[in-house]
Amino acid sequence: MIGRLQGKTAIITGSSSGIGRAIALLYARHGANIILSDLRPSPRNIKPESTSLSTAQELSALSAPHIFQKCDTTSSEDVEALVARAVEKFGRVDVMVNNAGVAQDDERVWEMEESTWDQVVGVNLKGVFLGTKWAARQMRGQVPLEGSGGDRGWIVNLSSILGLGGQAGSAAYTASKHGVMGLTKSAAIECAPDQIHVNAICPGYTKTSMTKLALDKEANASWLLRRHPFRGFGEAEDIARAALFLASEDAGWVTGVGLPVDGGYDAF
């Protein structure tokens, strides 16, 4: 069976753990060349049995073409170099997954330090902007892959269900994810003439290292579980399957959307 991403080259930021790791592995199984990107190659997963191998080692076991490039997504120079490295190694960039992100402690807006705001918005929003900027610049100038219907690229940004609403104790995170939605919609309109898709995924609470603190608090976990009526909390692989769709020809007429993958959270 030919993979849904056969011959495509995909960059995934924040690929060492959680959702980014799951996306990288699924993309590889569907035939993509993978550029892994993170501050470090070692995982931060909450499942002990999954931490023995890095994402790169997992890809090697699959005999999947890949490289790892260290990247601080808040640095324009780093992100530009990341895209350039992908082109140097594989000749092009077809898919850019702007996944790297950080959470924040549960604190009210009057308690929050300015440094917290700067860090959360810097990684979650500026990082997505830089990834979109440098990927789109590369995609606009490259010849479409054969069989792509003339499409030059697929940009997938990770927003959140909190990019569609609000929640106490998460002002910086919520603002950053709403920003991702606005960026995605504007960039989708700008990139449409060049046939570059720009979409976002809005995950519900997913069992990763980033949500571990919230899910470990019994009161939080009980309330949050009720907000996910369809099978409870998600797995990273649930989000990866949505990212696969948005990077494939199956999403041929899809751009500018924020796709909730949340077990029903957004239905309330």
N, C-alpha and C positions, 0 to 999 in steps of 0.2 A: 504493500500500500504506500503510495506517495504521500509524504507529509504535507500538511496544509501550508507550511512555510518553506517548502523545498527551495533551496537556492537563495533565500533571503538572508541578509545580514542584520542582526539585531543587537542593539546596545541595551543593557538593563542596568540602571543605577540601583544602588542598595541591594546588590545581588547576593550578598554573602549569607543572608538569613531570611526567614519568613516569606513574605509574598514575593520579593524579588528573586529569591532562590527558587521558589516553585515555578515562577514564570520562566526563568532560564532553563530549568530542566524540561519543562513541557515544550518550550520552543525548540530545544535541541532534539527532542523525540520526534518533532514534526519537521526536521530537516534544516533548521536554521543554523547559520554560523553565529556564534555567540561571543559578544564582548562583555565580559563581566566587569563590573565597576563598583568599588566600595572604598571605604577608608582602610579596610584590612580584609584579607581573604578568609579569615576564620569566621565561623558562624556564631550567632548569638541566639540560637533557637531555644525554645523552652522544652523541647523533647530531647532528653539526654541521649537517646539512642541515635539521634540524627546529627549529633555534633562531632562524631568521630571523623567525618570526611568534610572537606571544604566543598563548595559548589564546583570549583575547578576539578577537584578529584572525582566528584560524581560524574562530571562531563567526560573526563578521561576514561572512566569505566564504560561510558556509553560510546566511546570512540567518536565523540562529537567535536567538530572543529571549534576551538575557542581560544581566547586569550583573557588574561586579567590585567586591568589597568587601574592603578590606584587613582582616585579622583575625589577631590573636595568639590561637591556640586555647587557650593557658594562662590567658587573661584571661576571667573570667566576663562582664565588661562588654562585651568585644569580641564574644563569642559570642552573648550576648543581643541585641546590636545587629545582628549578622549575620542572625539569624532575623527580627528586626523589619524589617530592610531588605527581605528577601524578601517578607514579608507586605505591606509598603508598596507594593512594585513589582508583585507578581503576585497578591496577595490571600490566599495560603496557602503552606504548605510540605507537600509530599507525600512527598518523599524527602530524607533527610539522609545523606550519605556522609561519615563521619568518617575521612578518609584521611591527613591531615597527620601526619607522623612524622619521626623522626630516627634515625640509626644511632649506633653507638658504635665507638671504636677497639678493636682486638683487645688486650684487657688482662685479666689475671686479677683476681679479686675483691679480692685483697690489694694490688693495684696501683692500684685505681680511686679517684679522688678523689670525695669526697662531692658535689662540684659536678656531676660527670658523671652520677652517679645521679639527682640532682635534675632535671637538664635532660632526660635521656632519659625518666624516668618522668613528668615534668611534661608533656612534649609528647605522648608516646605513650599515656599512660593518663589523666591529668587532662584532656587535650584531648578525648579520646573521651567521657569522663564529661560534660563541659560540653556538648558537641555533642548527646549523647543527652538530657541534661536539658532543654535549651531547646527542642529540636525536639519532644520528647514533650509538653512543656507546651503548645506551640502545636497539635500534632496532636490532642490530646485534646478540644479545644474546637471543632474545625472540622467542618463537614458533609462526609461522605464524597463523593468524586467519583462521578458517575453511572457505573455499570458496574463499580464497584470491589468489589461484593459487600458493601458496608458497611465496608470497610477504610479506616481514617483515615490511615495512614501507613506508611512503609517506612524503617527505619533500617538502614544498612549500615556496619558497623565494620570497619576494616582491622586484622586481627591478623597472624599470620605462622605459618609452619610451626614457628617457634621458640616460638609460643604453645601448641604441642602437645607439645613436647619440650624438649630443652636442648642447649647447645653451649658448649664452652670458649671463654672470651674474650668472652662476650656476656651477662654476668649481668644487667646493667641492662636491656638490650634484651629479653632473654628474660623477665625478671620483668614488664616492662611489657606484653608481648604476652600472657602468661598472664593478667595482670590484665584485659586487654581481653576475653578469653574469659569470665572470671567475671562481669564487668560485663554482657556481652551476654546471658548465660544468665539472670541475675537480672532484668535489665531486661525481657527477653522475657516472663517470667512476670508481672511487674508490669503490663506494657502490654497483655497479651493481652485482658483484659476490654474494652478500648477498641478492639480490633482494629487494633493497631499492631504490625507485624512488627519484630523486632529480630534481626538476624543478623550474622554475621562471615564474612569471607573470610580464609583463611590461605594467602597466596601462598608459593610456593617462591622460589628465587633468580631474580629477574627483572631483565632488562637495563635498569636505570635509573641515574640519577646517584647514588642512595643506595647501591647495591650495587657501584658501579664499583671502589672500593678493594679489596673482597674478590675481585672477579672479575679484577682486574688482576694479582694475585699468582699466579704460575704454579703454585706448589704448592697453593694454595687452590683455584684454578680447576680443576685436574685432579681433585682429590678431590671437589669439589662437583659437577662435571659427571657423575661416576659416580653420584652420589646422585639424579640426575634422569634416569632411564633412558628416559623417553619424550620424545624430541626435545630433550634438554638443557635449557639455561636458558630461562626464559619471556620473553615480550614483554609490555609493559604492556597490550596489547590482549587478551591471554589473560585477564587479571584483569578488564578492563572488561566482557568478555562475561559473566562470573560476576556482576558487579555489576548488569548489566542484568537478568539473570534474577531476582535477589533484590529488585529494585525493581518487578517486573512482576506481573501477575495470575497468571502461570505459577507463582509461588511462593505461591499462595493459602493453602496449609496448611503453610507452612514458617516456623518461628520458633525462635529459640534455638539455631541450629546454627552450627558453625564449619566452613566449607566449604573443604577443602584444594584449592588449584589449583596443583599443584606438580610436574607431570610424573613423578609416582610417588615423590617424596621420602619421603612419610609411609608408604609401603608397606614400607620397610625395617624 
